[in-house]
Amino acid sequence: MVQDVVSGAPPPTALAPGFRFHPTDEELVRFYLRRKVCGKPFKFQAVSELDVYKSEPWEVSEHSALKTRDLEWYFFSPVDRKYGNGSRLNRATGKGYWKATGKDRSVCHKGVTTGMKKTLVFHGGRAPEGKRTNWVMHEYRLCDSELESAGVAQV
């Protein structure tokens, strides 16, 4: 897609100098992820869609909705099951895999858990001989009883 820039004005997805997009975990879950799952529109497209598990970590920045110098990028990404009817997720890319580290952490709003945050580290190569890298990803998922009772389930 070609984008017109008029008189040197920043493209619509660029933030003005001094502004940063650094949402809290609660904002990511309650506003962005929940709106996406419910099919509600966004006033400003800050998070793009990308299958991060089909991309190498050093390639994802070019797909970011926000063009900044920050070294953090935000994406909505589908999850791929390792086995058709299983619960294990396939987090392998062409040149490595994302390995979960530590325990999942709750994301709460007013004392109620509305989501979970998982930290993953990229390992180059194939398991179990993969080499740990400095690439880190935080994966969020909803666990909101309101959404489940409304029939909106995250797959």
Wavefront OBJ file of the C-alpha trace (Angstrom):
o trace
v 0.000 0.000 0.000
v 1.372 3.405 -0.949
v 0.771 6.188 1.536
v 0.680 9.866 0.599
v 2.510 12.286 2.844
v 1.350 15.874 2.378
v 3.871 18.696 2.859
v 6.143 16.687 5.099
v 3.347 15.878 7.582
v 3.886 12.607 9.454
v 1.958 9.580 8.239
v -1.217 8.939 10.267
v 0.459 6.101 12.165
v 3.447 8.167 13.301
v 3.345 9.785 16.717
v 4.352 13.404 17.179
v 7.766 13.993 18.786
v 7.610 13.416 22.521
v 4.581 11.136 22.400
v 4.984 7.449 23.169
v 2.663 4.460 23.003
v 3.295 2.592 26.236
v 0.001 1.096 27.421
v -0.197 -0.718 30.753
v -0.968 -4.430 30.899
v -4.485 -3.552 32.009
v -4.969 -1.174 29.054
v -3.686 -3.784 26.603
v -6.127 -6.395 27.884
v -9.180 -4.288 28.796
v -9.113 -1.824 25.908
v -7.178 -3.251 22.972
v -7.530 -7.035 23.188
v -11.102 -6.973 24.486
v -12.212 -4.527 21.770
v -10.532 -6.642 19.099
v -12.218 -9.860 20.289
v -15.604 -8.099 20.478
v -15.164 -6.697 16.955
v -15.329 -3.045 18.059
v -13.501 -0.365 16.043
v -10.499 1.664 17.197
v -10.250 5.444 16.818
v -6.503 5.164 16.215
v -4.848 2.074 14.735
v -1.992 1.573 17.218
v -1.849 -2.237 17.029
v -1.528 -4.047 13.709
v -2.243 -7.669 12.876
v 0.639 -10.055 12.245
v 1.177 -13.751 12.768
v 4.243 -13.313 14.958
v 4.816 -17.069 15.036
v 5.366 -17.099 11.269
v 7.853 -14.200 11.458
v 11.333 -13.980 12.863
v 11.612 -11.485 15.740
v 14.043 -9.222 13.875
v 11.506 -8.861 11.022
v 8.412 -7.768 12.961
v 9.263 -4.071 13.416
v 8.564 -3.341 9.749
v 4.958 -4.516 10.283
v 4.288 -2.283 13.288
v 1.328 0.100 13.009
v 3.342 2.820 14.747
v 6.538 3.988 13.134
v 8.723 5.067 16.052
v 12.268 4.532 17.253
v 10.990 2.533 20.220
v 12.103 -1.075 20.427
v 8.656 -2.311 21.446
v 5.984 -3.302 18.938
v 2.387 -4.387 19.456
v 0.465 -6.908 17.369
v -2.735 -8.890 17.368
v -1.675 -12.400 16.458
v -3.607 -15.617 15.961
v -2.497 -18.664 17.905
v -1.757 -21.933 16.157
v -2.412 -25.226 17.886
v 0.380 -27.781 17.701
v -2.173 -30.559 17.290
v -5.654 -30.071 15.848
v -7.621 -30.898 18.980
v -4.906 -30.313 21.578
v -4.236 -27.410 23.888
v -0.498 -26.984 23.161
v 0.372 -23.999 21.026
v 2.813 -23.998 18.131
v 5.284 -21.175 18.723
v 7.910 -22.245 16.188
v 9.151 -19.879 13.482
v 11.295 -20.796 10.503
v 14.561 -20.198 12.387
v 13.674 -20.841 16.018
v 10.950 -20.941 18.623
v 9.436 -18.920 21.439
v 9.833 -20.608 24.812
v 7.690 -19.669 27.804
v 9.577 -18.591 30.909
v 8.253 -18.284 34.444
v 4.631 -18.385 35.487
v 1.739 -16.657 33.794
v 0.823 -13.453 35.602
v -2.681 -12.134 36.191
v -3.799 -8.845 34.690
v -6.414 -7.379 37.023
v -8.978 -4.595 36.877
v -10.500 -3.506 40.190
v -9.335 -6.716 41.828
v -10.810 -9.002 39.150
v -8.570 -10.990 36.800
v -9.446 -10.014 33.224
v -6.433 -11.459 31.448
v -3.158 -13.303 31.704
v 0.354 -12.298 30.633
v 2.943 -14.831 29.541
v 6.619 -14.019 28.937
v 8.405 -15.829 26.107
v 12.062 -15.792 25.033
v 13.175 -16.555 21.485
v 15.592 -19.459 20.999
v 17.400 -19.874 17.671
v 17.461 -23.385 16.210
v 15.333 -26.345 17.222
v 14.390 -27.581 20.681
v 15.986 -28.780 22.858
v 19.346 -27.536 21.490
v 18.111 -24.021 20.691
v 20.265 -21.070 21.742
v 18.636 -18.432 23.931
v 18.577 -14.911 22.460
v 17.765 -11.477 23.873
v 14.384 -11.304 22.090
v 11.508 -11.210 24.602
v 7.781 -11.236 23.888
v 4.809 -10.748 26.179
v 1.692 -12.634 25.158
v -1.699 -11.574 26.541
v -4.926 -13.515 26.615
v -8.386 -12.762 27.945
v -9.930 -14.671 30.813
v -12.961 -12.523 31.378
v -16.105 -14.221 32.682
v -18.236 -11.400 31.243
v -17.056 -12.194 27.722
v -17.485 -15.937 28.213
v -21.053 -15.530 29.516
v -21.801 -13.288 26.521
v -20.675 -16.074 24.190
v -17.460 -14.348 23.081
v -14.710 -16.884 23.648
v -11.074 -16.494 22.711
v -9.865 -19.371 20.579
l 1 2 3 4 5 6 7 8 9 10 11 12 13 14 15 16 17 18 19 20 21 22 23 24 25 26 27 28 29 30 31 32 33 34 35 36 37 38 39 40 41 42 43 44 45 46 47 48 49 50 51 52 53 54 55 56 57 58 59 60 61 62 63 64 65 66 67 68 69 70 71 72 73 74 75 76 77 78 79 80 81 82 83 84 85 86 87 88 89 90 91 92 93 94 95 96 97 98 99 100 101 102 103 104 105 106 107 108 109 110 111 112 113 114 115 116 117 118 119 120 121 122 123 124 125 126 127 128 129 130 131 132 133 134 135 136 137 138 139 140 141 142 143 144 145 146 147 148 149 150 151 152 153 154 155
